[in-house]
Every structure is written in structure tokens, then in C-alpha cells.
Amino acid sequence: MRNLTSEETDVIINLGAFQYPAAKMANVLGWTEPEVTAEFTNQKSEFYKLYTSGKDKADYVIDLKLFELAQTGDLKALDEFENRKSSRE
């Protein structure tokens, strides 16, 4: 397990938001792909928790924006919002 810097913490949250694969995450962080894979697949690691948090926060922001657009009558936004909801069920 690696001790993360505050910069790496911020980057990992963003990697989760972008849902980058392990190879791309390794390139961005300057780590080896096996090291990223080990951290990413360990549900108890700080990396996993940060990545998941970033992913969930991005999903929330997207859903919130789609919901706001749907409330204004944007039918495409409403369809996309409903599709995203259905895919989680």
C-alpha cells in the first residue's frame, strides 16, 4: 500500500469521475499498471475508496443537471435521466 499525497488524492477522485481504466490511471499517476490494479481492486484501499467517491460524485452531478434540465421541459434530458435511473435498478 502506498501513502498518497494530497495531489494524488485529488487526482484519484478525478480518475473515478472520469472512470478511467487502470492503464490510463497508471499513466496519469506515474505508477505501474500492476500497482494501480492492486490498489483499484482492493476494496479496503484508500485508492479504491477515493476512486469510488469520485465516480459516485460525478454520477450525482450528471443526474442533478439532467434532472434540472428535465424540469425545464428538456425531453432529451428527461429521457437520459430516466435511462440512467433504469440502469441502476
C-alpha positions in Angstrom: 0.0 0.0 0.0 1.2 3.4 -1.0 0.9 6.6 1.1 -0.9 9.1 -1.0 -0.1 12.7 -1.4 -2.8 15.3 -1.3 -2.2 15.8 -5.0 -2.6 12.1 -5.7 -5.8 12.1 -3.6 -7.3 14.8 -5.8 -6.2 13.1 -9.0 -7.7 9.7 -7.9 -11.1 11.3 -7.2 -11.0 12.8 -10.7 -9.9 9.5 -12.2 -13.1 8.0 -10.6 -15.2 10.8 -12.0 -13.8 10.1 -15.5 -13.9 6.3 -14.9 -10.5 5.8 -16.5 -9.2 2.2 -16.9 -6.1 1.0 -14.9 -3.6 1.6 -17.8 -4.7 5.2 -18.2 -4.7 5.8 -14.4 -1.2 4.4 -14.2 0.0 6.9 -16.9 -1.7 9.9 -15.2 -0.3 9.0 -11.8 3.1 7.8 -13.0 2.6 4.4 -11.3 2.9 0.9 -12.7 -0.2 -0.7 -14.0 0.1 -3.6 -11.7 0.3 -1.2 -8.7 -2.8 0.6 -9.8 -4.7 -2.6 -10.4 -3.7 -3.9 -7.0 -4.9 -0.7 -5.3 -8.0 -0.4 -7.5 -9.2 -3.9 -6.9 -8.7 -3.8 -3.1 -12.0 -2.6 -1.6 -10.2 -1.7 1.6 -7.6 0.6 0.0 -7.7 4.3 0.1 -7.3 4.4 -3.7 -10.5 2.3 -4.1 -12.5 4.5 -1.7 -11.3 7.7 -3.4 -12.0 6.4 -6.9 -15.5 5.2 -5.9 -16.2 8.5 -4.3 -15.2 10.4 -7.4 -17.3 8.1 -9.6 -20.4 8.5 -7.3 -20.0 12.3 -7.1 -19.7 12.6 -10.9 -22.9 10.4 -11.3 -24.7 12.7 -8.8 -23.6 15.9 -10.6 -24.7 14.5 -14.0 -28.0 13.3 -12.7 -28.7 16.6 -10.9 -28.0 18.5 -14.1 -30.2 16.2 -16.2 -33.0 16.5 -13.6 -32.8 20.3 -13.6 -32.9 20.3 -17.5 -35.8 17.8 -17.4 -37.8 20.1 -15.1 -37.5 22.9 -17.7 -39.1 20.7 -20.3 -36.0 19.3 -22.0 -37.3 16.0 -23.2 -33.9 14.6 -24.2 -32.6 15.4 -20.7 -35.7 13.6 -19.3 -35.1 10.6 -21.4 -31.4 10.4 -20.4 -32.3 10.9 -16.8 -34.8 8.1 -16.9 -32.3 5.8 -18.7 -29.7 6.5 -16.1 -32.2 5.7 -13.3 -33.3 2.5 -15.0 -29.7 1.3 -15.5 -29.2 1.5 -11.7 -32.3 -0.6 -10.8 
